[in-house]
Amino acid sequence: NSMKDVENLHKTIQEQKTQIAAKLAAVKKVTESQITFVRHLDEMQNLIPNGIWLSSISFTGSSSTFECKASSYYEISDFYNRLKSSEFFSIGAFPSILEASPEGGMSVYKFKLTANLNNLTIQTRQTKK
């Protein structure tokens, strides 16, 4: 009976070893991968019209937030429509616009846009062996 117990214990240990190896492989894959926003940043520079400047940009998971200033409502509308037609961003409602302190004698408007990121690329880092 003790030989059967040893065989069962050996089988259980082998199954656990296989499960642990699979979990380690999954963890390794996640830690060697990173989401890259390079194409989105590249697209952003093409989408921003003259008269718009970014105060801040942040990426969280699969969304991005842009805090911006503009010299006119037209530029805000133009930027919103460009983002809306981009294959890299899905954007929601038109932003609320606040009048900011004038800069250089010109009116300045502040607004914030949040967009979901489309076509994200996951790159795998090559690990040294």
C-alpha positions as CSV (number, residue, x, y, z in Angstrom):
1,N,0.0,0.0,0.0
2,S,2.9,2.4,0.7
3,M,4.2,1.9,-2.9
4,K,0.8,3.0,-4.2
5,D,0.9,6.1,-1.9
6,V,4.4,7.0,-3.2
7,E,3.1,6.6,-6.8
8,N,0.1,8.8,-6.1
9,L,2.3,11.4,-4.4
10,H,4.7,11.3,-7.4
11,K,1.8,11.8,-9.8
12,T,0.5,14.7,-7.7
13,I,3.9,16.4,-7.6
14,Q,4.3,16.0,-11.4
15,E,0.9,17.6,-12.0
16,Q,1.7,20.5,-9.7
17,K,5.1,20.9,-11.4
18,T,3.3,21.2,-14.8
19,Q,0.8,23.7,-13.4
20,I,3.6,25.8,-11.8
21,A,5.6,25.7,-15.1
22,A,2.6,27.0,-17.0
23,K,2.0,29.8,-14.5
24,L,5.7,30.8,-14.7
25,A,5.6,30.9,-18.5
26,A,2.5,33.1,-18.3
27,V,4.2,35.5,-15.9
28,K,7.3,35.6,-18.0
29,K,5.3,36.4,-21.1
30,V,3.5,39.3,-19.3
31,T,6.7,40.8,-17.8
32,E,8.5,40.6,-21.2
33,S,5.7,42.4,-23.0
34,Q,4.8,46.0,-23.0
35,I,2.1,48.0,-24.8
36,T,3.6,50.7,-27.0
37,F,1.9,54.0,-27.8
38,V,4.5,55.1,-30.4
39,R,2.0,54.9,-33.3
40,H,-0.6,56.9,-31.2
41,L,1.9,59.6,-30.4
42,D,3.0,59.7,-34.0
43,E,-0.7,60.1,-35.1
44,M,-1.2,62.8,-32.4
45,Q,1.4,65.0,-33.9
46,N,-0.4,64.8,-37.3
47,L,-3.8,65.4,-35.7
48,I,-3.1,68.5,-33.6
49,P,-4.0,71.6,-35.6
50,N,-2.2,75.0,-35.3
51,G,-3.6,76.9,-32.4
52,I,-3.8,73.8,-30.1
53,W,-1.2,72.9,-27.6
54,L,-1.0,70.1,-25.1
55,S,-0.6,70.9,-21.4
56,S,-0.4,67.2,-20.5
57,I,-1.0,63.8,-22.0
58,S,-1.4,60.5,-20.1
59,F,-1.9,56.9,-21.1
60,T,-3.7,54.5,-18.7
61,G,-4.3,51.0,-19.9
62,S,-6.2,51.4,-23.2
63,S,-7.2,55.1,-22.8
64,S,-5.6,58.4,-23.0
65,T,-6.3,61.9,-21.6
66,F,-5.3,65.1,-23.3
67,E,-5.4,68.4,-21.4
68,C,-5.1,71.1,-23.9
69,K,-5.3,74.8,-24.6
70,A,-6.5,76.5,-27.7
71,S,-6.7,79.9,-29.3
72,S,-10.2,79.5,-30.6
73,Y,-13.3,77.3,-30.5
74,Y,-12.7,76.5,-34.2
75,E,-9.4,74.7,-33.4
76,I,-11.0,72.7,-30.6
77,S,-13.7,71.6,-32.9
78,D,-11.2,70.8,-35.6
79,F,-9.0,68.8,-33.2
80,Y,-12.1,66.9,-31.9
81,N,-13.2,66.0,-35.4
82,R,-9.7,64.8,-36.4
83,L,-9.5,62.6,-33.3
84,K,-12.9,61.3,-34.0
85,S,-12.0,60.3,-37.6
86,S,-8.7,58.7,-36.6
87,E,-8.3,54.9,-36.6
88,F,-6.2,55.1,-33.5
89,F,-8.6,56.8,-31.2
90,S,-12.3,56.4,-30.2
91,I,-13.5,59.6,-28.6
92,G,-16.7,60.3,-26.7
93,A,-18.6,63.5,-26.2
94,F,-17.4,67.0,-27.2
95,P,-15.4,68.4,-24.3
96,S,-16.4,71.2,-21.9
97,I,-14.4,74.3,-22.6
98,L,-13.3,76.9,-20.0
99,E,-11.9,80.3,-20.7
100,A,-8.3,80.5,-19.3
101,S,-6.2,83.5,-18.6
102,P,-5.2,85.4,-21.8
103,E,-1.7,84.7,-23.0
104,G,0.1,87.2,-25.2
105,G,-3.0,89.4,-25.4
106,M,-5.0,86.5,-26.9
107,S,-8.0,84.6,-25.6
108,V,-7.1,81.1,-24.4
109,Y,-9.5,78.2,-23.9
110,K,-8.8,75.1,-21.8
111,F,-10.3,71.7,-22.4
112,K,-9.8,68.0,-21.7
113,L,-10.4,65.1,-24.0
114,T,-10.4,61.4,-23.1
115,A,-10.1,58.8,-25.8
116,N,-9.9,55.0,-26.0
117,L,-6.9,53.7,-27.8
118,N,-7.4,51.5,-30.9
119,N,-4.8,49.3,-32.6
120,L,-2.5,49.0,-29.6
121,T,0.7,47.0,-30.3
122,I,2.2,44.7,-27.7
123,Q,5.9,44.4,-28.1
124,T,8.0,41.6,-26.6
125,R,11.4,42.5,-25.1
126,Q,14.2,40.2,-26.0
127,T,15.6,38.8,-22.8
128,K,19.3,38.0,-22.5
129,K,20.1,34.4,-21.9
